[in-house]
Amino acid sequence: MEPEEILEEKSDYLKTWLEHQKKAQDVTPYVQTNLELTEWELKAIRDCPEEVKETFRRSENVFHRDLEFTKRSLPMIPDYDKGLVRDSTAVSTSGNSLVYSLVSDAFRLGTPQAIKYSEHYSNSYRELQRSQDRPKEVRKLL
């Protein structure tokens, strides 16, 4: 597989992840509403007099269908390990450094196109580093 194809696949993966994360944020208010109603139901059933409990027990299938539908329509979000995700960015740095090195070295070819290319992408990489405050992040990791 060509480096460009690998990076396209990684880019597509990250874009899709961000799209899914956005959708998860969009449904959060509905999940919160559902949780509040569910906690109300739970409290109402826990606090009911003993003679009323049997009426709830007869409705067990309703609660079970609700639970199953909730699980099907709202798959559990993985419990992400922030350190591991942060480390994935650190792993990507080796590729970033390689590309930056090769972009910088293109200047040595001496052709106007290579010089222009090298200057443009070297500058845009340094700007990206500044915008992400990468030097500060590196200092925090040390």
URQUI-V211613 format. One record per residue. N is the residue number from 1. RES is the residue in one letter. SS is DSSP state (H for helix, E for strand, L for the rest). PHI is phi in radians with two decimals (* if undefined). PSI is psi in whole degrees, 0 to 359 (NA if undefined). Layout:
n-><N N>
res-><RES RES>
ss-><SS SS>
phi-><PHI PHI>
psi-><PSI PSI>
This chain:
n-><1 2 3 4 5 6 7 8 9 10 11 12 13 14 15 16 17 18 19 20 21 22 23 24 25 26 27 28 29 30 31 32 33 34 35 36 37 38 39 40 41 42 43 44 45 46 47 48 49 50 51 52 53 54 55 56 57 58 59 60 61 62 63 64 65 66 67 68 69 70 71 72 73 74 75 76 77 78 79 80 81 82 83 84 85 86 87 88 89 90 91 92 93 94 95 96 97 98 99 100 101 102 103 104 105 106 107 108 109 110 111 112 113 114 115 116 117 118 119 120 121 122 123 124 125 126 127 128 129 130 131 132 133 134 135 136 137 138 139 140 141 142>
res-><M E P E E I L E E K S D Y L K T W L E H Q K K A Q D V T P Y V Q T N L E L T E W E L K A I R D C P E E V K E T F R R S E N V F H R D L E F T K R S L P M I P D Y D K G L V R D S T A V S T S G N S L V Y S L V S D A F R L G T P Q A I K Y S E H Y S N S Y R E L Q R S Q D R P K E V R K L L>
ss-><L L H H H H H H H H H H H H H H H H H H H H H H H H H H H H H H H H H H H H H H H H H H H H L L L H H H H H H H H L L H H H H H H H H H H H H H H L L L L L L L L H H H H H H H H H H H H H H H H H H H H H H H H H H H H L L H H H H H H H H H H H H H H H H H H H H L L H H H H H H H H L>
phi-><* -1.28 -0.92 -1.07 -1.15 -1.12 -1.19 -1.10 -1.11 -1.11 -1.06 -1.06 -1.07 -1.15 -1.10 -1.11 -1.03 -1.13 -1.10 -1.15 -1.11 -1.11 -1.09 -1.10 -1.10 -1.12 -1.62 -0.93 -1.05 -1.23 -1.14 -1.09 -1.06 -1.09 -1.08 -1.06 -1.14 -1.12 -1.16 -1.11 -1.01 -1.05 -1.13 -1.08 -1.29 -1.12 -1.59 -1.29 -1.12 -0.93 -1.19 -1.60 -0.94 -1.06 -1.14 -1.28 -1.06 -1.21 -1.79 -0.90 -1.09 -1.13 -1.16 -1.15 -1.07 -1.07 -1.05 -1.12 -1.13 -1.05 -1.13 -1.25 -1.46 -2.38 -1.02 -1.14 -1.28 -1.07 -1.53 -1.26 -1.66 -0.98 -1.08 -1.16 -1.15 -1.06 -1.12 -1.12 -1.17 -1.13 -1.10 -1.11 -1.05 -1.10 -1.21 -1.04 -1.12 -1.09 -1.09 -1.07 -1.08 -1.19 -1.12 -1.11 -1.17 -1.05 -1.00 -1.15 -1.14 1.40 -1.41 -0.98 -1.14 -1.17 -1.13 -1.07 -1.03 -1.07 -1.11 -1.05 -1.33 -1.15 -1.13 -1.18 -1.19 -1.09 -1.14 -1.08 -1.04 -1.14 -1.12 -1.59 0.93 -1.07 -1.01 -1.12 -1.09 -1.13 -1.06 -1.11 -1.28 -1.45>
psi-><136 149 320 319 320 314 326 317 317 316 313 318 311 321 316 318 315 323 317 320 321 317 322 319 321 330 354 316 325 322 318 316 315 318 314 317 319 318 326 313 313 315 318 320 318 327 359 153 153 320 344 336 322 326 326 321 325 346 15 319 328 314 323 315 319 313 313 319 318 314 322 319 346 75 145 134 138 152 95 143 106 320 318 318 318 320 329 327 321 321 320 336 326 320 320 315 320 311 318 317 315 323 315 319 337 334 324 342 334 357 151 320 317 320 313 314 311 315 314 308 332 314 317 328 316 321 319 317 317 315 330 0 44 320 320 317 320 317 321 324 334 NA>
